[in-house]
């Protein structure tokens, strides 16, 4: 994005995604819709220069496309206009939808973090006494935090997912090594592979209470997510946990 965009920076991208998390919660969209939305936005921004006034329009069009792809009953275009306080007309949203779809060449399927989360969390839950729902909610929380940070795009979705599970297990049981042969088998990652991504994700999680983008934290401060945003994150991870 930094090579293409002159009027949009990572902070603007983060604000947009924070707002889209709120939209997804408001309309009770499935998690896959949110992750696909962010994927479409990033793919579009990586090749098309945009004015900052169009950024929210891109976000609305992307979440509408992802909703049509993932949801049983996707919100209507009028509803997406409404959530922008009618900043954009229906015709503008539909035109942007067409532009994004044509740019993506209708390649809507992509392996997002959420795809890997389903399989990897099941593997993590089946091997020890980790409370299943707590682990799932905490892993989802740390994974969603990664969506806000532009620099996390340097890591593959599978690596971010694996690092999220590692961090969630560490936060739940700080004195126990989070990784083992079963997780290595299912994820195909050794702990040494996680080091850089894990440190960046850990930094995001430690700093989330001070973030000026509160939506994800507020979302995971609800009972249905077991108040996982309130879970204490130790200030450092023992280096020996990264030894294979």
N, C-alpha and C positions, 0 to 999 in steps of 0.2 A: 504493500500500500504506500509506503513512504517514497517509492520511486515514481508513482503515478499521481498521487493526490497532492495538490498544492493548497487546497482550501479546507481539507479535512485532516485532523490529527487523531492519534490514538485515544485521547481524552474524549473527543466527540463520539468516537466509536463506542467507548465504554458507557457514556451517558445514554446512547441509543439502545444498547443491549440491556442496560439496567431498566429502561422504560419498557422494553419488550418482555422482560421477565414479569413485570407488573401486568402487562396486557395478557400474557399467557395465563397468569393466575386469575385475572378478572373473568376471562372467558373459559376457564377450566380446560385449557388445552393440554393435550398429552405432552410429556417431556420431549418426545421425538420431534414435535412441531417446533419447539424452541431451538433445539440443536440444529435442525435443518435450516431454520430461519437464519441463524448466525452463519452457517456454512454458505448459504446463498449470498448473503451480504458481503462476506469476505471474498468470495470468488468474484463478485461483480466489482468490488472496489479495487481488486488487484489488477484490473485491466481497463477500467473506465474512470476517467477524471470526472469529478462531480463538484457542484457548488454545495456549500454547507446547507443551504436552504432546501436542497433536495434530499438530504440524508434521511430525514424522517420519512419522506415519501418512499425511499428505497426500503426502509425498514417495514413500513406498512405493506408494501407490495410483496416483500419477501415472506412475511408471516402469513399473508393471505394465500400465497402459493403453497407454502408448507402446510397450511390448514387444509387446503383442498386435497393435498396428497395424503395426509395422515388422519384427519378427523372424520368421524362418522357423519357429523353434522357441522360443517364449517360455517363460521360466521359470514354473513352477507357483506358485500362490498360497502353497503351503506353503514354498517356497524364499524367498519375499519375507518371510514371517513369520520364517524362520530367520535371515535377515541382520539382523534387528532384535533378535537374541538373544531371540526370542519375546516381545518387549515387547507385541506385539499378537496377538490371536487371529485365526484365519482369518476368522471372521464379521465382525470389526471392519474388516479390510482390504477385504473384499467390499462391506461397507456404504459405506465411504468411496469405493470405486471407483464404486459406483452414484451416490453424491452428486455426485462430480466430473463424471461423464458427463452427468448430468441438468443440472447447472449449465452445462456447456459446450454443451448441446443437441446432443451427439454431433458437434460440429464439430471433428473431429480433425485435419484437414488445415490446415496453416498454413505460410507461407514463413519458415523459420528461417534462421539464419546459414549452416547447412550446405548448404541449397539453393543459395544464392548462391555459396558457396565452390567448388562443383564447376565452375561455368561460368567464374567470374572467374579462378580459378587456372589453368585451361586457357588462357585468354587471355593471362595473364602469362607462362606457360611458353613460349608459341609465338613470342615476339617478341625474345628475346635469349639470352644464354648462361647464364642463371640455372640452376644445377643443379636439375632438376625436383623430385626427391624432397626435397631440402633446403628448397626454397621451399614445397612443399606442407606439410611437417611444421612448419616455422616459422610459417606462416600459421595452421595449425590450432591451434598452441600459443597464439599471441596471441589468437586468436578465443575459445578456451576460457577464457582468463583473464578475458575480458569477462563470462562467465556469472556469475562470483562477485560482481561489483560491481553493486550495486543501481542506482547512478547511471547506468550504461550503458544502462538501459532507456529513457532519454530519446532514444536514437538508434535509427533503424530497422535491422533486420537487414542490409539491403543496404549501409548506410553503415558499419556495424561491419566487415562483410566487406571492403569496399573499403579501409578504414583498416588492416585486418590485413595485406592484401597490400602496401600502401604501406610499412608498418612492417617487414614481413619483408624486402622488397627493400632497404630502407635498411640493415637490420642485416647483410644479406649483402654489400652493396656500398655502404658509407657515403659514398663520394666521388662516387657516380653518382646523378643525379636519378631517383627511383623511378617517376615517372609519365610517360606519353607519350600520344600521340593514340589508339593502339590500345586501351589500357586505358580511356581516357576514352570511346571509342566503345562498348565492351562494358558498362561499368559505368554510363554516363550521369552520371558525377561528374567535375567539375573539381577540381583540387587545392585550390582555395580553399574548396570545399564540405567538405573533409575536416578542416580545421584544428582545430576544437574537439574532434571525436571522436578525431582522431589524437593530440592532446596528452594526452587522458585515457587512451587505450590505451597510449601510450608510458610514461606515469607508472606504470601497472599493471605493465608489463613490467620497468621499471627496479627497481621495489620487490618484485617476486616472490621474489627470493632471501631477503628478510627477512620474508616472509609467514608467519603462523602457520597457514596452510592449505596444506600442502605437496603434496597429492595430484596436482594437475595438473603441478607441477614434477617430481615423482618419476616420473610417467607419461612425460613427454617427456625424461627422462634415460635412457631405455632405448635400446638399439641400434636397435630397429625404428623408432624416431622420430628416429634420427640424432643423439641427445643434444642436441636443439635447445634444451632448457631451459638448457643451459650456454653458449649463444651469447651473446657479449657484446653488451649493448645500450648504445650511446653515450648519454651523459647529455643530449644535446640534438640537435634536428633543425634544420639550417640553415633559416632563415626563407625564403630564396629558393626552397626546394623547394616551397613552397606558392603560389608565383606561377604563374598560368595561362600 
